[in-house]
Amino acid sequence: MIGAIVSAVVIGAIVGALARLLVPGRQNMSIGLTLIVGIVAALIGTLIAQALGWADTKGIDWIEHILQLVLAVVGVLLVTRMGPGRSGRTGRTHT
């Protein structure tokens, strides 16, 4: 049980950080929020992969990790685009 929690945190941190790198532009997210988005994406991705039978391979489950990354990118986009104080403007000022 402890091992599963530790691996979820580690994979979540990696997936969350990679998702932020893949999303263009600046994301106004804390490290903690990035970790939460990554952990949630990793857990949901694992559940989907297991339900579809993609997580029972020998070695590294690349399809599962790609699914987790895609979900994390969607999560980062949702958090940064729909976060508090977002009015839909780009924040650019004309001088």
DAGI-V323868 format. One record per backbone hydrogen bond with DSSP energy under -0.5 kcal/mol. NH is the residue of the N-H (numbers start at 1). CO is the residue of the C=O. E is the energy in kcal/mol with one decimal. If there is no record, write none. Layout:
# DAGI-V323868
nh=NH co=CO e=E
nh=NH co=CO e=E
This chain:
# DAGI-V323868
nh=5 co=1 e=-1.8
nh=6 co=2 e=-2.5
nh=7 co=3 e=-2.4
nh=8 co=4 e=-2.0
nh=9 co=5 e=-2.1
nh=10 co=6 e=-2.5
nh=11 co=7 e=-2.9
nh=12 co=8 e=-2.3
nh=13 co=9 e=-2.4
nh=14 co=10 e=-2.1
nh=15 co=11 e=-3.0
nh=16 co=12 e=-2.7
nh=17 co=13 e=-2.2
nh=18 co=14 e=-2.5
nh=19 co=15 e=-2.3
nh=20 co=16 e=-2.0
nh=21 co=17 e=-1.7
nh=22 co=18 e=-1.8
nh=23 co=19 e=-1.8
nh=28 co=26 e=-0.6
nh=29 co=27 e=-1.6
nh=34 co=30 e=-2.0
nh=35 co=31 e=-2.3
nh=36 co=32 e=-2.3
nh=37 co=33 e=-2.6
nh=38 co=34 e=-2.4
nh=39 co=35 e=-2.7
nh=40 co=36 e=-2.7
nh=41 co=37 e=-2.4
nh=42 co=38 e=-2.5
nh=43 co=39 e=-2.6
nh=44 co=40 e=-2.7
nh=45 co=41 e=-2.7
nh=46 co=42 e=-2.2
nh=47 co=43 e=-2.3
nh=48 co=44 e=-2.5
nh=49 co=45 e=-2.6
nh=50 co=46 e=-2.6
nh=51 co=47 e=-2.3
nh=52 co=48 e=-1.9
nh=53 co=50 e=-0.8
nh=54 co=49 e=-2.9
nh=55 co=49 e=-0.9
nh=62 co=60 e=-1.5
nh=65 co=61 e=-2.2
nh=66 co=62 e=-2.6
nh=67 co=63 e=-2.4
nh=68 co=64 e=-2.3
nh=69 co=65 e=-2.3
nh=70 co=66 e=-2.6
nh=71 co=67 e=-2.4
nh=72 co=68 e=-2.1
nh=73 co=69 e=-2.5
nh=74 co=70 e=-2.2
nh=75 co=71 e=-2.3
nh=76 co=72 e=-2.8
nh=77 co=73 e=-2.5
nh=78 co=74 e=-2.5
nh=79 co=75 e=-2.6
nh=80 co=76 e=-2.7
nh=81 co=77 e=-2.4
nh=82 co=78 e=-2.0
nh=83 co=79 e=-0.5
nh=86 co=83 e=-1.4
nh=87 co=85 e=-0.6
nh=95 co=93 e=-0.6
